[in-house]
Amino acid sequence: MITLTPLASQAIQEIRRQQDLPATAALRVGVTKEGCEGSATQFRYVLGFDPDPAAPSDHVLESEGLTVVVDHESLPHLDGLQLDVRQEFGGVTFLFRNPRATHTCGCGHTFSEEDPDPEQNEGETRS
């Protein structure tokens, strides 16, 4: 489950309005397999608006009145994520509160996690 704080929901709705996106545009949350160089992080959070319908393999969630879409591959890394914002001069900064993250970079947009199932990776080599 991914949740938004009320403040995050307000900020996302304002961004959607400023970008003149349709009210049906969903917030797409995901991860890529790239961390910050030198920080030893594995993943980077990805946020964006998706005006297209969810793909059959996507997970569609509702939080604070907004539709959140997560691709199948990202969901295990985001389970329990709470998306919040911090008001700053000139805008907002998104805050990712991820219980799966065991290490984060100072930028707040990359993280690492412990291998959830070590047996699943038996026989794989890591470089």
C-alpha positions in Angstrom: 0.0 0.0 0.0 1.2 3.5 -0.9 -0.3 6.5 0.9 -0.2 10.2 0.5 -0.3 12.7 3.3 -3.1 15.4 3.0 -0.4 18.0 2.3 1.1 15.8 -0.5 -2.3 15.4 -2.0 -2.9 19.1 -2.0 0.5 19.8 -3.6 0.0 17.1 -6.3 -3.4 18.5 -7.1 -1.9 22.0 -7.4 0.9 20.8 -9.7 -1.7 19.0 -11.9 -3.7 22.2 -12.1 -0.6 24.3 -12.9 0.4 21.9 -15.7 -3.2 21.9 -17.0 -3.5 18.2 -16.8 -6.9 16.5 -16.8 -8.4 15.5 -13.5 -8.2 11.9 -14.6 -4.4 12.0 -14.8 -3.0 9.6 -12.2 0.1 10.0 -10.2 2.6 7.3 -11.3 5.1 6.2 -8.7 7.9 3.8 -9.4 11.6 3.0 -9.0 14.5 2.6 -11.4 17.5 0.5 -10.8 19.9 3.4 -10.4 21.1 5.1 -7.3 23.3 8.1 -6.7 26.9 7.7 -7.7 29.1 7.1 -4.7 26.2 6.6 -2.2 25.8 2.8 -2.7 22.1 3.2 -3.2 20.3 0.7 -5.5 17.1 2.5 -6.6 15.8 5.9 -7.6 12.2 7.1 -7.0 10.3 8.2 -10.1 7.2 10.4 -9.9 5.1 11.7 -12.8 1.6 12.2 -14.1 0.2 9.5 -16.4 -2.8 10.6 -18.5 -3.1 7.1 -20.1 -5.1 4.3 -18.5 -3.2 1.9 -16.3 -1.6 -1.1 -18.0 -3.0 -4.6 -17.1 0.1 -5.3 -15.0 -0.1 -2.0 -13.1 -1.5 -1.7 -9.6 -4.1 1.1 -9.1 -4.5 2.6 -5.6 -6.4 5.4 -4.1 -5.1 7.7 -1.4 -6.3 11.1 -0.3 -8.7 11.3 -3.2 -6.0 10.7 -5.8 -5.4 7.7 -8.1 -1.9 6.3 -7.7 -0.5 3.9 -10.3 2.5 1.6 -9.6 4.1 -0.8 -12.1 4.3 -4.4 -11.1 8.2 -4.4 -10.8 8.2 -1.3 -8.5 5.5 -2.4 -6.1 7.6 -4.7 -3.9 10.1 -1.9 -3.3 7.4 0.7 -2.5 5.1 -1.4 -0.2 4.3 0.8 2.8 5.6 4.0 1.2 4.2 7.3 2.5 4.6 10.2 0.2 4.8 13.6 1.9 6.0 17.1 0.9 7.9 19.8 2.6 7.0 23.4 1.7 10.1 25.4 0.6 10.6 28.8 -0.9 9.7 28.4 -4.5 7.9 25.2 -4.3 7.7 21.8 -2.5 10.1 19.0 -2.1 8.7 15.4 -2.1 9.6 13.3 0.9 9.6 9.5 0.5 9.1 7.6 3.8 9.8 4.1 2.8 9.9 1.4 5.5 11.8 -0.9 3.1 14.7 1.6 2.7 17.7 0.6 4.8 19.9 3.3 3.4 19.1 6.6 1.6 21.3 9.2 -0.1 21.3 12.8 1.1 19.3 13.8 -1.9 16.3 11.8 -0.6 15.5 10.4 -4.0 17.6 7.2 -3.9 17.6 4.2 -1.5 18.8 0.7 -0.9 17.0 -2.1 0.8 17.9 -5.5 2.2 17.3 -8.4 -0.1 13.8 -9.4 0.8 14.3 -13.1 -0.2 17.9 -14.2 -0.3 16.9 -17.7 -1.5 15.3 -16.2 -4.5 18.7 -15.0 -5.7 20.6 -18.3 -5.2 22.9 -18.9 -8.0 23.0 -15.3 -9.1 26.3 -13.5 -9.0 26.6 -9.9 -8.0 29.3 -7.6 -9.4 
